[in-house]
Structure formats: C-alpha cells, structure tokens
Amino acid sequence: MIAVFDLDEIQAQYILDLRLRRLTKMSRIELEAEQDDLKKQIDGLNEILASRERLDEVIVSEMDEAVEKWGDPRRTVLLERHEDGSLTPVRSLASSSSSADDAANANPDSSALAAIRVENTVSQAAQDVEAAKKAKKAGNVEEAAAALRLDDEPCAVMLSATGLIARTSPSAVDLWQTREANGNRAHDDQIISIFASTTLSSYGLITSAGRLVLAHVADLPLLQASENLNVSGGVNADELLGMTTSTEPVPGEHVVAAIAMSDVSGKSESADSGEANASNADTTTIPLAIGTRNGIVKRWNRESPSTMDSWPVIDLKDGDTVVFAAPAADDDRIVFISSDSSLLTFEANVVRPQGRTAGGMNGIRLAEGQHVVAFNVVPAGKIAWTYDEGENGLYSASGAVVLTVAGDDAALPGTETGAAKVTPLEMYPTKGRGTGGVRSQRFLKGQNILTCAAIGTYPLYASTSGGQPVELPKPDMRRDASGVDLPAPIEYVA
C-alpha cells in the first residue's frame, strides 16, 4: 500500500485500522442479531415446555404433517382386548359419537388432537361392547359378531419363508396348489404355510423354541390374491411373539410355521396338511407333527388350554430347536433330511400322538456332528409323481419332490452357489423311525454338507436373500445322483 499509493507508514496503518474497526462492528451486529433470534427460540421452547396444551398442539401438528406427507390407508383392523378376553374393533373417528365433533371444532386444523380427546369420551363403541357381551352370554355367536360390526368372512392365511404373514381371499389356496414351474415369480412367493380360515377365527404360530402363540386372523393385513401369489405387504410374524402373557418370549426364537386353530365356538377351519398344501377337510383336529434340529419327532394331539394365549407344544432338550411343524394324519408321510445328505421317510402312524408337555421320540438317527436341515409332512394324496414332457420341450409335473443343495461347510454363508438336485419323493424308500435313512445326493470334490434342503409338492420356489428368483434344475429320477450348479445362492425355498 505504501509503495503503490505513495503513503507513509502512519497513513497506511490508519487505513488498515479503519477497515478492521468496520469489520468488527459488522460482525458484532450480526452476532447480536443471531443472539436475539436464539433468545426468541429459547423463549418459545420454554413456553411450549411450560404448557401441556401447547406441547400437545405442537406434537399433534407435527403428527398431522407426517400423516399428510406419508400417510396411507390402514390395512389392518385394530382390536381392543377386554378383561374377559374378548376383542372389539377400535372405531374410527368418523364413526365415534358427537363428542368427536366437539373435539374437532375446538381445533379444526388438528384432526389428530380431536382423536386424542375422543379417547377420553364415551362413544358408541362402548354400547357395541355391551351388546356383544350380552349376546355372547346368551350363546348367540352370530348376534355377538353383528354387534361388533366385524363380519366373519372366509379368508386364507399364508406365511412365507421370509417370515411375512397376511390374510387374503380363500381362492389363494387353489392358486397355490395350481402354481406352475414356469409361471411368473414375485418377491416373498415362497409360502411355507397356507390354510383356509375366517376373519374372526384364531390361528397358531409355532416357534423355533417350541411355543405355540395364539393370534387373531383379523389382526393380519388383508392382501389381494393374484396369479403371482405372494406375501409382500404382510407383517413380520416374529413381531407377534412378544405380546404373550401366558408364557415368556424366548430370546432368539422365530416363527417356523403357522397352523389353523378351532375358534371358541367349536367351529373349525380348513387348513393345510403339511408344506403349505391345503385340503377341504378339517385339519384342526389332526395331530401336529413337529421335527427338531436334533432329529426328534412328535405328533401333538392338539390338547390345548382354553384360557392361555401361548403354551409349549414340545419339551425341547437343551440346544435343540424346532425346524418345522405341520398337520400329519396317520397315512401322511414324514420326511427328515440331515446335513450329511441322509433322507429318512416313514408314515406318520408310527409316531403316536402325545400331549403338549411331552418331548417326542427319535425321528432320524444322526451321525456325530450332523443336524437336521429340513423336515416336512407330505399328504398321502400328494406323494405320487407324474411327469409329461412335450415335443416342444415344455413339461408338466405333479407330486412331492425333494430339493437338496450340496456345498462346502468351510464356505462363508451366501458366498457359494452350491449344486442342487430335485428328485421325486417316491424315489426314496420308506424306512423305520429312528434309523439313519438313505443318501439323498452324492457329494463331489469340494462338497461335504447340504447347505439347503426342502420337501414339498412340485414346483418348489427358491430365491436369494435379496428376493431374486433362483431357477432350479429339472427333476432328476436318480435319488443319489450329484447336483447341478446353481446360478445364485439360495436363501429361501418352499
């Protein structure tokens, strides 16, 4: 500055000091303005915290904004549980008494606030509850259902291998039974349990810890049955396990199957008889076959308490877990597959039905260090295998099949595709309960374990952990042949 403008040192320093003073003054003004804004925000927050009504208004306002931005129609029916164990639908704001209108008029811009206030008023729902109680005491189930304004309509309940559960129209059972191997696939279309039921009926969730958790069909989201049957849009069945009062949830347990249950009026639902296969016959009285990781089998005789919301159905030994469960009539076929590729199948009538506190009996004899990877029940009428291949290469097939996937036990989960083989169940001979079975797949070099296995009616659907369909090989009539390399690792199959 001195050299350019020919200034002496005093003049240059004065100019520099003047600039700094101006900058300091401007910064001070900005800081003071920011301080004033912060004080106003603090005063406003203190005002909200000091007033309960003001706090409710802010919360409700933010809830209304969230509803407006992300809200969509509810797919489930909310039920309120009463002291006598009965359930009634929670009435919506529009169907409540005139007190709801008064609450809404107090703050017309906040429907959520009006709903909160309606909770503390008497509505028509109380009259519905009283009417239902009187009808129930009189033994008039139909009148009780009418009072609750919830129709007992036919439906179907389905549980996917991914753990999602939902209800849909009764036609879903036929859609699942008539699925095709070359049909269009969808996410969550591996259905492990499906059975006919009604809206007001109950159903049971069987857990890996051997518990049965009673649940209500009306609580499930309603999905539309489509040609590509799937449970996308259902709820996570594991989330329903922690709401029991009769038994404590077991850490780490998960749902392995869903079954039909008889309702309180004694009316029963049509249900599946193993592997998501349903029939028109009543199966709520058919013993439930349960298979465990350590090779134990049990047929529970359906003896159940009437006042509990959950109870154990098998007395498991330490370290053992339930693999799967399904209704098993005397002439149905029980199938075990172990990790060393042993398959054992025998008729269900060799397993005598037991009460819910029994521990079962030996199902398959396991070699040291091995465990059960698949268990299922195949209805007697679904075992026979039929196959017809046309000149154009297309084929049709029906009957029970066995899927096995061989791999290396040293490989990290999800990193090895494995070699798969699909073989009709009737290719495997029946043997006595408690024996070791026969080989289901021959291991090649680098293969020493079955990483995945499944038993069910053809076709089986498989997918990756991300839900992408995995094409399975065509059926191979050789029961102990080696497998075909898969295009991707299988995570779910049914």
C-alpha positions as CSV (number, residue, x, y, z in Angstrom):
1,M,0.0,0.0,0.0
2,I,2.9,2.4,0.8
3,A,4.6,1.6,-2.5
4,V,1.5,1.8,-4.7
5,F,-0.2,4.9,-3.3
6,D,2.9,6.7,-2.0
7,L,1.7,6.7,1.6
8,D,3.8,6.9,4.7
9,E,3.6,4.3,7.4
10,I,1.3,6.3,9.7
11,Q,-1.3,6.8,6.9
12,A,-1.2,3.1,5.8
13,Q,-1.7,1.9,9.4
14,Y,-4.6,4.3,9.9
15,I,-6.3,2.9,6.8
16,L,-5.8,-0.7,8.0
17,D,-7.2,0.1,11.5
18,L,-10.2,1.7,10.0
19,R,-11.1,-1.4,7.9
20,L,-10.7,-3.7,10.9
21,R,-12.9,-1.5,13.1
22,R,-15.6,-1.6,10.4
23,L,-15.4,-5.4,10.1
24,T,-15.6,-5.8,13.9
25,K,-18.6,-3.6,14.1
26,M,-20.4,-5.5,11.3
27,S,-19.6,-8.9,13.0
28,R,-20.9,-7.6,16.3
29,I,-24.2,-6.6,14.7
30,E,-24.6,-10.0,13.1
31,L,-23.8,-11.8,16.3
32,E,-26.2,-9.6,18.3
33,A,-29.0,-10.3,15.7
34,E,-28.3,-14.1,16.0
35,Q,-28.3,-13.8,19.7
36,D,-31.8,-12.2,19.6
37,D,-33.1,-14.9,17.3
38,L,-31.8,-17.6,19.7
39,K,-33.3,-15.9,22.7
40,K,-36.7,-15.8,20.9
41,Q,-36.4,-19.6,20.0
42,I,-35.5,-20.3,23.6
43,D,-38.4,-18.3,24.9
44,G,-40.7,-20.1,22.5
45,L,-39.4,-23.6,23.6
46,N,-39.8,-22.7,27.3
47,E,-43.3,-21.6,26.6
48,I,-44.1,-25.0,25.0
49,L,-42.5,-26.9,27.8
50,A,-44.3,-24.9,30.4
51,S,-47.8,-25.6,28.9
52,R,-49.2,-29.1,28.5
53,E,-51.8,-27.9,26.0
54,R,-49.2,-26.0,23.9
55,L,-47.0,-29.1,23.9
56,D,-49.9,-31.3,22.7
57,E,-50.6,-28.8,19.9
58,V,-47.1,-28.9,18.7
59,I,-46.9,-32.7,18.8
60,V,-50.2,-33.1,17.1
61,S,-49.3,-30.5,14.4
62,E,-46.2,-32.5,13.6
63,M,-48.1,-35.7,13.5
64,D,-50.6,-34.2,11.1
65,E,-47.8,-33.1,8.9
66,A,-46.4,-36.6,8.9
67,V,-49.7,-38.1,8.1
68,E,-50.3,-35.7,5.2
69,K,-46.8,-36.5,3.8
70,W,-46.5,-40.3,4.4
71,G,-50.0,-41.5,5.4
72,D,-51.7,-44.3,3.6
73,P,-54.9,-46.3,4.3
74,R,-54.6,-48.8,7.2
75,R,-54.6,-52.4,6.1
76,T,-55.2,-54.0,9.5
77,V,-58.1,-53.9,11.9
78,L,-57.1,-52.6,15.3
79,L,-58.7,-54.7,18.1
80,E,-59.1,-53.8,21.7
81,R,-58.7,-56.6,24.3
82,H,-61.1,-56.6,27.3
83,E,-60.8,-58.2,30.7
84,D,-62.9,-61.2,29.7
85,G,-60.5,-61.8,26.8
86,S,-62.9,-60.6,24.0
87,L,-61.8,-58.4,21.2
88,T,-63.7,-55.5,19.7
89,P,-62.7,-53.3,16.7
90,V,-61.4,-49.8,17.5
91,R,-63.9,-47.4,16.0
92,S,-62.6,-44.7,13.7
93,L,-63.0,-41.0,14.4
94,A,-65.8,-40.8,11.8
95,S,-67.9,-43.4,13.5
96,S,-67.5,-42.1,17.0
97,S,-70.1,-40.2,18.9
98,S,-70.8,-36.5,18.6
99,S,-68.1,-35.8,21.2
100,A,-65.6,-36.3,18.4
101,D,-67.2,-33.4,16.5
102,D,-66.9,-31.2,19.6
103,A,-63.3,-32.0,20.0
104,A,-62.6,-31.3,16.3
105,N,-64.4,-28.0,16.5
106,A,-62.1,-26.9,19.3
107,N,-59.2,-27.1,16.9
108,P,-60.5,-27.6,13.4
109,D,-57.0,-27.6,11.9
110,S,-55.9,-30.7,14.0
111,S,-57.8,-33.9,13.5
112,A,-55.2,-35.8,15.4
113,L,-55.8,-33.7,18.5
114,A,-59.5,-34.3,18.2
115,A,-58.8,-38.1,18.1
116,I,-56.8,-37.8,21.3
117,R,-59.6,-36.0,23.1
118,V,-62.2,-38.6,21.8
119,E,-60.2,-41.2,23.6
120,N,-61.4,-39.7,26.9
121,T,-65.1,-39.6,25.9
122,V,-67.8,-42.3,25.8
123,S,-68.6,-43.4,22.2
124,Q,-70.9,-45.9,20.5
125,A,-68.1,-48.5,20.8
126,A,-69.0,-49.0,24.5
127,Q,-72.6,-49.8,23.6
128,D,-71.3,-52.3,21.0
129,V,-69.1,-54.0,23.6
130,E,-72.1,-54.3,26.0
131,A,-74.3,-55.7,23.3
132,A,-71.6,-58.2,22.2
133,K,-71.2,-59.3,25.8
134,K,-74.9,-59.9,26.3
135,A,-75.1,-61.9,23.0
136,K,-72.1,-64.0,24.0
137,K,-73.5,-64.8,27.4
138,A,-76.8,-65.8,25.7
139,G,-74.8,-68.2,23.4
140,N,-75.7,-66.2,20.2
141,V,-72.4,-66.0,18.4
142,E,-73.9,-64.6,15.2
143,E,-75.5,-61.7,17.1
144,A,-72.3,-61.0,19.0
145,A,-70.4,-60.7,15.7
146,A,-73.0,-58.4,14.3
147,A,-72.8,-56.2,17.4
148,L,-69.1,-55.8,16.9
149,R,-69.7,-54.9,13.2
150,L,-66.9,-57.2,12.0
151,D,-68.2,-59.9,9.6
152,D,-66.8,-63.4,9.9
153,E,-65.9,-63.8,6.3
154,P,-63.9,-66.7,4.7
155,C,-60.3,-66.0,4.0
156,A,-56.9,-67.7,3.8
157,V,-53.8,-67.2,6.0
158,M,-50.4,-67.5,4.4
159,L,-46.8,-67.4,5.9
160,S,-43.8,-67.0,3.7
161,A,-40.3,-68.5,4.1
162,T,-39.1,-64.9,4.7
163,G,-41.3,-64.6,7.8
164,L,-44.1,-62.4,6.5
165,I,-47.7,-63.3,7.3
166,A,-51.0,-62.0,6.0
167,R,-54.6,-62.9,5.1
168,T,-56.1,-62.9,1.7
169,S,-59.1,-64.3,-0.2
170,P,-60.0,-68.0,0.0
171,S,-59.0,-68.5,-3.6
172,A,-55.4,-68.2,-2.6
173,V,-55.3,-71.9,-1.5
174,D,-56.3,-73.1,-5.0
175,L,-53.9,-70.6,-6.6
176,W,-51.0,-72.0,-4.6
177,Q,-52.0,-75.6,-5.3
178,T,-52.1,-75.0,-9.1
179,R,-48.9,-72.9,-9.4
180,E,-46.6,-73.8,-12.3
181,A,-42.9,-74.2,-12.5
182,N,-42.6,-71.8,-15.5
183,G,-45.0,-69.2,-14.1
184,N,-44.2,-65.7,-13.2
185,R,-42.4,-65.2,-9.9
186,A,-42.6,-62.5,-7.3
187,H,-40.9,-61.4,-4.1
188,D,-42.0,-63.4,-1.0
189,D,-43.7,-66.1,-3.0
190,Q,-42.1,-69.0,-1.1
191,I,-45.2,-69.9,1.0
192,I,-44.5,-72.4,3.8
193,S,-47.9,-72.4,5.4
194,I,-51.3,-71.6,3.9
195,F,-54.7,-72.6,5.1
196,A,-58.3,-71.5,4.9
197,S,-59.8,-69.6,7.8
198,T,-62.3,-66.9,8.7
199,T,-61.9,-63.3,9.8
200,L,-63.0,-63.9,13.4
201,S,-61.0,-67.1,13.9
202,S,-57.7,-67.7,15.6
203,Y,-54.6,-69.3,14.3
204,G,-51.3,-70.5,15.9
205,L,-47.7,-69.6,15.3
206,I,-45.2,-72.3,16.0
207,T,-41.8,-71.0,17.1
208,S,-38.3,-72.5,17.0
209,A,-38.4,-72.6,20.8
210,G,-41.4,-75.0,20.7
211,R,-44.0,-72.4,21.7
212,L,-47.4,-72.0,20.2
213,V,-48.6,-68.4,20.1
214,L,-52.3,-67.8,19.6
215,A,-53.2,-64.9,17.3
216,H,-56.2,-63.5,15.6
217,V,-56.8,-63.5,11.9
218,A,-58.5,-60.1,11.9
219,D,-55.2,-58.6,13.1
220,L,-53.5,-59.5,9.9
221,P,-53.2,-57.2,6.9
222,L,-55.5,-58.1,4.0
223,L,-53.8,-58.7,0.7
224,Q,-55.4,-59.2,-2.7
225,A,-54.9,-62.7,-4.1
226,S,-53.3,-62.6,-7.5
227,E,-52.0,-65.1,-10.1
228,N,-48.5,-64.4,-8.7
229,L,-49.3,-65.3,-5.2
230,N,-47.0,-63.7,-2.6
231,V,-47.0,-62.3,0.9
232,S,-45.3,-59.0,0.1
233,G,-47.1,-56.4,2.2
234,G,-47.6,-58.8,5.1
235,V,-46.3,-58.2,8.6
236,N,-43.3,-59.8,10.2
237,A,-44.6,-62.8,12.1
238,D,-41.8,-62.6,14.7
239,E,-43.1,-59.3,15.8
240,L,-46.3,-61.1,17.1
241,L,-44.3,-63.3,19.5
242,G,-43.6,-60.8,22.2
243,M,-47.2,-59.9,23.1
244,T,-48.0,-63.1,25.1
245,T,-48.8,-63.1,28.8
246,S,-49.1,-66.9,29.5
247,T,-45.5,-67.7,28.5
248,E,-42.4,-65.6,28.3
249,P,-40.9,-65.0,24.8
250,V,-37.6,-66.9,24.3
251,P,-34.6,-64.8,23.2
252,G,-33.7,-65.6,19.6
253,E,-36.9,-67.6,18.8
254,H,-38.6,-67.2,15.4
255,V,-41.7,-68.4,13.6
256,V,-41.3,-71.6,11.7
257,A,-44.9,-72.4,10.8
258,A,-48.5,-71.2,11.1
259,I,-51.4,-73.5,11.7
260,A,-55.2,-73.3,11.8
261,M,-56.9,-73.4,15.2
262,S,-60.5,-74.1,16.2
263,D,-62.4,-71.0,17.4
264,V,-64.1,-70.5,20.8
265,S,-67.5,-71.6,19.3
266,G,-66.1,-75.0,18.4
267,K,-66.2,-74.3,14.7
268,S,-63.1,-75.4,12.9
269,E,-61.2,-74.0,9.9
270,S,-60.0,-75.9,6.9
271,A,-56.2,-76.0,7.0
272,D,-53.1,-77.3,5.3
273,S,-51.8,-80.8,5.8
274,G,-48.1,-80.2,5.6
275,E,-45.9,-77.9,3.4
276,A,-48.5,-75.3,2.6
277,N,-50.8,-77.8,1.0
278,A,-54.4,-77.3,1.9
279,S,-57.4,-79.5,1.6
280,N,-61.1,-79.0,2.1
281,A,-61.1,-81.3,5.1
282,D,-61.0,-80.0,8.7
283,T,-57.4,-80.4,9.9
284,T,-57.6,-78.6,13.2
285,T,-58.1,-81.9,15.0
286,I,-55.3,-83.7,13.1
287,P,-52.2,-84.2,15.2
288,L,-49.4,-81.7,14.5
289,A,-46.1,-83.2,13.5
290,I,-43.1,-81.4,14.9
291,G,-39.5,-82.0,13.8
292,T,-36.4,-80.7,15.5
293,R,-32.8,-79.9,14.6
294,N,-31.5,-82.9,16.7
295,G,-33.8,-85.4,14.9
296,I,-36.7,-85.6,17.3
297,V,-40.2,-86.1,16.0
298,K,-43.5,-85.5,17.8
299,R,-47.2,-85.6,16.9
300,W,-49.0,-83.2,19.3
301,N,-52.6,-84.4,19.9
302,R,-53.9,-80.8,19.8
303,E,-54.7,-80.8,23.5
304,S,-54.7,-77.1,24.4
305,P,-55.8,-74.9,27.3
306,S,-58.7,-72.6,26.8
307,T,-57.5,-69.6,28.9
308,M,-53.9,-69.2,27.6
309,D,-52.6,-67.1,24.8
310,S,-49.5,-69.3,24.3
311,W,-48.1,-72.6,25.5
312,P,-45.3,-75.1,24.7
313,V,-46.1,-77.9,22.3
314,I,-42.9,-79.9,22.8
315,D,-40.4,-80.2,25.6
316,L,-37.1,-79.5,23.9
317,K,-33.8,-80.6,25.2
318,D,-31.0,-78.0,25.7
319,G,-29.6,-76.8,22.4
320,D,-32.5,-78.2,20.3
321,T,-34.8,-76.2,18.2
322,V,-37.9,-76.8,16.1
323,V,-37.3,-76.9,12.3
324,F,-40.8,-77.1,11.1
325,A,-44.3,-78.3,12.0
326,A,-47.4,-79.3,10.0
327,P,-50.6,-81.4,10.5
328,A,-49.9,-85.1,9.9
329,A,-52.7,-87.7,9.5
330,D,-51.9,-91.3,10.1
331,D,-51.4,-92.1,6.4
332,D,-49.3,-89.0,5.6
333,R,-45.6,-89.2,5.1
334,I,-43.0,-87.6,7.5
335,V,-39.6,-86.7,5.9
336,F,-36.3,-85.8,7.6
337,I,-33.1,-84.6,5.7
338,S,-29.9,-84.3,7.6
339,S,-26.8,-82.2,6.8
340,D,-24.8,-85.2,5.6
341,S,-27.4,-85.9,2.9
342,S,-29.3,-88.6,4.7
343,L,-33.0,-88.8,4.0
344,L,-35.5,-90.7,6.1
345,T,-39.2,-91.0,5.4
346,F,-41.9,-93.0,7.2
347,E,-45.6,-93.0,7.7
348,A,-46.9,-90.7,10.4
349,N,-48.9,-93.5,12.1
350,V,-45.6,-94.9,13.6
351,V,-45.5,-91.8,15.8
352,R,-48.2,-91.9,18.5
353,P,-49.8,-88.6,19.3
354,Q,-48.7,-87.1,22.6
355,G,-49.8,-84.2,24.9
356,R,-48.3,-80.8,24.7
357,T,-45.8,-81.3,27.5
358,A,-44.2,-84.5,26.0
359,G,-40.8,-84.4,24.5
360,G,-41.4,-86.5,21.4
361,M,-39.3,-89.5,20.2
362,N,-36.4,-90.3,18.0
363,G,-37.2,-89.5,14.4
364,I,-33.9,-89.8,12.4
365,R,-30.6,-91.2,13.7
366,L,-27.9,-88.6,13.1
367,A,-24.2,-89.1,12.6
368,E,-21.9,-87.3,15.0
369,G,-21.8,-83.6,14.3
370,Q,-24.7,-83.7,12.0
371,H,-28.1,-82.0,12.2
372,V,-31.5,-81.8,10.5
373,V,-31.7,-79.3,7.7
374,A,-35.3,-80.0,6.5
375,F,-38.4,-81.5,7.9
376,N,-41.9,-81.7,6.5
377,V,-45.1,-83.7,6.2
378,V,-46.4,-84.7,2.8
379,P,-50.1,-85.6,2.5
380,A,-50.7,-89.2,1.3
381,G,-52.5,-88.0,-1.8
382,K,-49.6,-85.7,-2.9
383,I,-46.8,-88.3,-2.9
384,A,-47.4,-89.9,-6.4
385,W,-45.2,-88.5,-9.1
386,T,-46.4,-87.7,-12.7
387,Y,-44.4,-86.2,-15.4
388,D,-45.2,-85.4,-19.1
389,E,-42.8,-83.7,-21.5
390,G,-44.0,-82.5,-24.9
391,E,-42.1,-82.3,-28.2
392,N,-41.6,-78.5,-27.7
393,G,-39.5,-79.1,-24.6
394,L,-42.2,-77.9,-22.2
395,Y,-43.3,-80.3,-19.5
396,S,-45.9,-80.7,-16.7
397,A,-45.3,-82.5,-13.4
398,S,-47.0,-83.0,-10.1
399,G,-46.3,-84.8,-6.9
400,A,-43.9,-84.5,-3.9
401,V,-40.2,-83.7,-4.6
402,V,-37.0,-83.3,-2.6
403,L,-34.6,-80.4,-3.1
404,T,-31.0,-80.8,-1.9
405,V,-28.1,-78.3,-2.3
406,A,-24.6,-79.5,-1.7
407,G,-21.7,-77.3,-0.7
408,D,-18.6,-76.8,1.4
409,D,-19.1,-76.2,5.1
410,A,-16.0,-74.0,5.1
411,A,-17.5,-71.5,2.7
412,L,-18.9,-68.3,4.1
413,P,-22.8,-68.2,4.1
414,G,-24.1,-66.6,0.9
415,T,-20.8,-66.9,-1.0
416,E,-21.3,-70.4,-2.5
417,T,-24.0,-71.2,-5.0
418,G,-23.9,-74.9,-4.5
419,A,-25.1,-77.8,-6.6
420,A,-28.8,-78.6,-6.5
421,K,-30.8,-81.7,-7.3
422,V,-34.6,-82.1,-7.4
423,T,-35.9,-85.7,-7.1
424,P,-39.4,-87.1,-6.6
425,L,-40.0,-88.3,-3.0
426,E,-41.4,-91.6,-4.2
427,M,-37.8,-92.5,-5.4
428,Y,-36.7,-92.7,-1.8
429,P,-37.8,-95.9,0.1
430,T,-39.5,-95.7,3.4
431,K,-37.6,-97.0,6.5
432,G,-38.3,-97.4,10.1
433,R,-38.5,-94.5,12.5
434,G,-35.2,-93.9,14.4
435,T,-33.0,-95.2,11.5
436,G,-30.4,-93.4,9.5
437,G,-32.2,-93.2,6.2
438,V,-30.7,-93.3,2.7
439,R,-28.4,-90.9,0.8
440,S,-30.3,-88.1,-1.0
441,Q,-27.4,-86.6,-3.0
442,R,-23.9,-87.7,-3.9
443,F,-21.2,-85.2,-2.8
444,L,-18.5,-84.3,-5.4
445,K,-15.0,-82.9,-4.7
446,G,-15.3,-79.8,-2.5
447,Q,-18.7,-80.8,-1.2
448,N,-19.2,-82.2,2.3
449,I,-22.5,-80.8,3.5
450,L,-26.1,-79.9,2.5
451,T,-26.3,-76.2,2.7
452,C,-30.1,-76.2,1.9
453,A,-32.9,-78.7,1.6
454,A,-36.6,-78.7,1.2
455,I,-39.5,-81.2,0.8
456,G,-42.8,-80.2,-0.8
457,T,-45.1,-80.5,-3.8
458,Y,-43.8,-79.6,-7.2
459,P,-42.8,-77.0,-8.1
460,L,-40.6,-75.6,-5.4
461,Y,-39.8,-71.9,-5.5
462,A,-36.4,-70.6,-4.4
463,S,-34.9,-67.1,-4.1
464,T,-31.8,-65.3,-2.9
465,S,-31.5,-63.3,0.3
466,G,-32.5,-60.3,-1.8
467,G,-35.6,-61.9,-3.1
468,Q,-34.4,-62.6,-6.6
469,P,-35.9,-65.9,-8.0
470,V,-33.4,-68.7,-8.5
471,E,-34.1,-71.3,-11.2
472,L,-34.0,-74.8,-10.0
473,P,-32.9,-77.8,-12.2
474,K,-35.4,-80.2,-13.8
475,P,-36.4,-83.2,-11.7
476,D,-33.8,-86.0,-11.7
477,M,-35.1,-89.5,-11.1
478,R,-31.8,-90.7,-9.6
479,R,-32.2,-90.4,-5.9
480,D,-28.4,-90.3,-5.0
481,A,-27.0,-88.5,-8.1
482,S,-24.9,-85.4,-7.8
483,G,-26.4,-81.9,-8.3
484,V,-26.3,-79.1,-10.9
485,D,-24.6,-75.8,-10.2
486,L,-27.0,-73.1,-9.3
487,P,-26.9,-69.6,-10.8
488,A,-27.0,-67.9,-7.3
489,P,-27.1,-68.9,-3.7
490,I,-30.4,-70.0,-2.2
491,E,-31.7,-68.3,1.0
492,Y,-35.4,-69.1,0.9
493,V,-37.3,-72.1,-0.6
494,A,-40.8,-73.5,-0.4
